[in-house]
Amino acid sequence: MSNKIKSIKTFYVSDNTDGEGLLSAYEERDSEGNIILHIQFNEKEEIEQKTERIFDDKGRLVEEKQYTGGERPDQHIKYSYNESGKVAQATVLYLDGSTSFRNYLRDESKKITTIEIRDDDGTFEGKEIRRFDEEGRVLEEVIFDEDNEIVEKTETEFDDFGRIIENVYVDMSRIETVRFYDYYTDEKGRVNKIETLDEDETIIRTDEIKYDERGNQTKYIASQENNMVFTDIWEYDLQNRITNHKRMRGDNLVEEVKNKYRDDNLLTERETLTGNGIVLNYFEYSFH
């Protein structure tokens, strides 16, 4: 038997299911691991949302259909590629019969991509301009509306480790929000604290990270300027698989998730405890 997953069925049991597992999701993958079908079901096991995808022989996504309940897709997206294998155009067909075209224009020398959006009559609907660094990270993104006016602008600066150290966001009202990020490391070079500062270089958030002796992240504490503290706590088994994950708001438990695994590390059960009760998910697999 191949170890490549062909399909995953997700079932759930809660206080409202009388102990019977109901199908909540179905996922299908091709032999390359691409997700070609994903379905979400409601409590009556009726299709609530569905996504179908088609990939070409190079593993590129060429079609995607997105459904919300009905038999016809709300969006049917088709992709075409240039000689370099990058997206050249995305055509979006909507449920009401209208169409929009997203044309990708690339200036490789300047690392700039312009995405121009037009309707089926050729009318300009907006555009996005993205500037990248040598590593492919987005340094600047500008979004324009149908009047070619800027509605959003984001500039991002990275350090030598690829971490964001400055972010500047300008909204449609021209209000600018600036954030700086300082990183601290332990004796093993792992980030164990992150400070977020505003434009006045006042600390508005502090994130602390703790690790176990195997390098697994065991605790993440986010302290905000309003004195609200959010904490994530993880526990692991000997295979470094997450067996327990708690989310806390102050001293109060928001959510606790317990996981069980197969011998091949695939998840078999997930028990989720919240203020609404306990939900048990279990998973069934088939293989190529």
Secondary structure by P-SEA (a helix, b strand, c coil): ccccccbbbbbbbccccccbbbbcbbbbbcccccccbbbbbcccccccbbbbbbbcccccccbbbbbcccccccbbbbbbbcccccccbbbbbccccbbbbbbbbbcccccbbbbbbbccccccccbbbbbbcccccccbbbbbcccccccbbbbbbbcccccccbbbbbccccbbbbbbbbbbbcccccccbbbbbcccccccbbbbbbbcccccccbbbbbccccbbbbbbbbbcccccccbbbbbccccccbbbbbbbcccccccbbbbbccccbbbbbbbbbcc
